Each structure stands twice: as C-alpha cells, then as structure tokens.
Amino acid sequence: MTEHTIPDAATLSGWRKSSYSGAEGGSCIEVLDHYPFGVPVRDSKNPHGPALVFRAAAWSSFVAAVRDEEFGSRD
C-alpha cells in the first residue's frame, strides 16, 4: 500500500461512526468501508482533516484487541 493518509477526508463519502465510539459524542472516530486501499479512519470532529489509512488486516487486529479489552477498561 502506498497511500497512508488522505489529506482531506471530506473528499470521500460514506463515513460511518465506529460502533466503539462513545454515545456522548466527544471521542468519536469514523471509518470508511470498501475503500480499495485499506481502511480509512478519521476524527469525527474534524471531517475535513486527514484520515489515516490502515491495512485491512491491521485494522481487524486492532478492532479485535479493543473488543477483547486488551488495552484495559475505559473507567
């Protein structure tokens, strides 16, 4: 993969809020499904800011680790 960032994430449509983002609306990330070069991730508070693009396997591993609470609790 040669692309690691998207300078203006708002140039792409179809973003969805991560199911792991809190309902409070403060700490939210959005992901874009079906992007051909990986999984773009952006800060929902800054839709025109950059998005980081992760390899699909790396993103899946990260999500699994969050799901399994490998990073500790949120409390």
Residue, then its C-alpha position, 0 to 999 in steps of 0.5 A: m500500500t502506498e497511500h497512508t493518509i488522505p489529506d482531506a477526508a471530506t473528499l470521500s463519502g460514506w463515513r460511518k461512526s465506529s460502533y466503539s465510539g462513545a454515545e456522548g459524542g466527544s471521542c468519536i472516530e469514523v471509518l470508511d468501508h470498501y475503500p480499495f486501499g485499506v481502511p480509512v479512519r478519521d476524527s469525527k470532529n474534524p471531517h475535513g482533516p486527514a484520515l489515516v489509512f490502515r491495512a485491512a488486516a491491521w485494522s481487524s487486529f486492532v478492532a479485535a484487541v479493543r473488543d477483547e479489552e486488551f488495552g484495559s477498561r475505559d473507567 
